[in-house]
């Protein structure tokens, strides 16, 4: 991932926007990561993936709550 200092990102905002069209860019301030800038399309893909992951976790938790004892019995020797 490309990295850009915050001061440079401010001065060259147009270039930053062009760069994020191709790939996310890490923004640093005083050598520390402070942000990542990405295209709207990449952001939407990330949101969709996170939403799917949240559903998987929720369904797993609900399943364990409801059927956990059965799972334990089935998994035992």
N, C-alpha and C positions, 0 to 999 in steps of 0.2 A: 504494500500500500504506500502510495506517495505521501510524504510528510511536508507540511508547510508551516513556517512560524506564523504566529498570529499577526505580528506587525506586517509581514509580507502579504498575508491574506487580506489585510485591510487595504494596503496600497494597491494590490493587484487583484481586486475582487473579480473583475471581468475574467481574468485568466483562471481564477479559482473555479468560477462557474463553468468555464469551458472544460477544465480538468475533471470536475465531478460528473460531467456528462459521460465520460469514459469509465471512471472508476472512483470509488470513495477516496477522500483525502483526509488524512489525519492532521489536526491542527494542534500545534504545540505552543506553549507560552513558557519561557524560561526553561526550555528543555523538558517540560512535562506535558503529557497528553492532556488536552482539555476538551477536545471535541472531535467529531468526525462529521464531515459534510459529504452528502451523497445526493444523487439525482432523485427526483420524485418517484421515478419508476422503481429504483432500488429500495427506497423507503417503503413503498407500497408492498413490494415483495417481502420485506422484513416484517411488516405488520401482519401480513397474511400468514407467514410462517409462525410468528409468535402466537397468533390467535389459534392456529392449529395445535401448537404445542400446549397452550393453556387448556384446550379441550381434552387433549390426551391425558394430561395430568388430572384434570377434574374427573374424567370418566374412570381413570384408574383408582383414584381415591374413593369415589362412590362405590366402585366394584369391590374394593377391599373392605369397605365398611359393611357392605351388604353381604358379601360372600366370603369374607376372610377366613372364617372358621372352616368352611367347606374346602377352600384352597389348602389350608393347613392339613386337613384330613387326607385330601387327595395326594398331597406331596409327601406325606409320611410313609415310612416303610412298615 
